Amino acid sequence: MNTRHLLVALAAALPSAAFAAFEESGFSARAISMGSAFTAVNDDLSAIEYNPAALGQLRVHQVGVNYLRQMYIPAGSVDLDQISLAGAFPIRRELANGTFGFAWVYTDHEKYALDRVFHFGYGTRGFVEWEESQFNMGASVKFLTRTLESGGGELTPSFDVGFHQKFKDRLSFGLSFLNVNGPKVSGDRVPFTFKFGVAETVRNFVWALDFTKREPSATHRPSTSLGGGIEYWTSTARWGSFAARTGLSLGNRMRSWNGGLGWRIFGAQFDYAMTIPFNDPSPDLNHALSLMFRFGEPSPELQYERLLKEESRIRDELTGALEAGEVKRWKFEAELDDQRRQIDDLRRQVSEKSASEAELKGKLQDMGVRHQKASDSYQKLKKSVERTPQEKFEEEWGVYEALKAGGAPVPVLTERVRLLLREYKDRGADLSPANQELLRLLRSR
């Protein structure tokens, strides 16, 4: 009896002790908590597992480690512990504008086998660009090794390919084909997997949806699943950013609810995920932990605090100038009222002839000249205080230029320009500088 026949016989004799032949078992806590709907998500190191084309969107170096305790995966029941280490390294070169990634995955199938996978992937950045969208491709080569409890092992190559389309820096579509060469490891064919997904980022929200179809392996029948998830981030000035996530995975072999939390501070990100299956009356829960570091990216919390301080300083200066203008305006108004009283008094004296006519006329003429000058100065000051929408926009634009000169990061500048465009839309101000700046910022990301 050869090795493959032995595996099939073992699977038939022990159906409850199922194991996965390099099945899709998840990769990171963030991905699992969103129902593993990560084919189109393009800001995470997990792209190397779900769609290598999404690697190209990573803009800073990333390194992460993950631990998974899995009793259920979309293909069926399992019993495994998995540890993985991954990294991504963006480069900007004329002939290689994209991101290289690697991953090492160690999977312990309880009382059966040890699996090891070495990933080496690459995703392009801006392979084909339009005005507000870009198309990218990616591929990865994997080296699969399985060591049975009875001994032995072999090294087998496998290949993944993927495609990624991004629109307006928020909506993405992903398509990937995993294990396209259908390799065999220890007599068991690694299942070919097809994935299609869509994801959108709207400010602090991320939602994603994936459709996945898997071929059968020696221990699992063909499976189809639909996964979806939502993520929400909230930021604080001192304690970093916090995330809440939830997702569903619905398939013909396994259905489950997924949830998780995240914390990001000083370039580090901690994530936790939990999975509860629906089709098991007394389920064992899945758990996942992840730790990731981003290098070369300014801390969002520090940048946020710096932005608030700088904007507060500039606004204080503007407020001081406006308050000084209000004081001058009040003095002018008091002076005008005093002059009006003097003019009325002179007119009364003329009417009563309590003084010589020539003297009174001279005083009246002199007072009229002074009053006219004060009135002209008052109107000029009033115009300077009561600004038009265009003047207000220009002042706000000056604040933005100061922030930009101070080295604020591109995401912060982009959000600031969008706020200005929303605030002064349909108010008669010339917003062409802001429109051009927003287009430049989007193209530079």
Buried (B, 14 or more C-beta within 10 A) or exposed (E): EEEBEBBBEBBEEEEEBBBBBBBBBBBBBBBBBBBBBBBBBBBBBBBBBBBBBBBBBBBBBBBBBBBBBBBBBBBBBBBBEBEBEBBBBBEEEEEEBBBBBBBBBBBBBEEBBBBBBBBBBBBBBBBEEEEEBBBBBBBBBBBBBBBBEEEEBEEBEBBBBBBBBBEEBEBBBBBBBBBBEEBBBBBBBBBBBBBBBBBBBEEEEBBBBBBBBBBBBBBBEEBBBBBBBBBBBEEEEEEBBBBBBBBBBBBEBBBBBBBBBBBBBEBEBBBBBBBBBEEBEEBBEBBBBBBBBBEEBBBBBEBBBBBEEBBEEBEEEBEEEBEEBEEBBEEBBEBBEEBEEBBEEBEEBBEEEEEEEEEBEEBBEEBEEBBEEBEEBBEEBEEBEEEEBBEBBBBBBEBBEBBBEEEBBBBBBBEBBBEBBEBBEEEEBEBEBBEEBBEEBBEEE
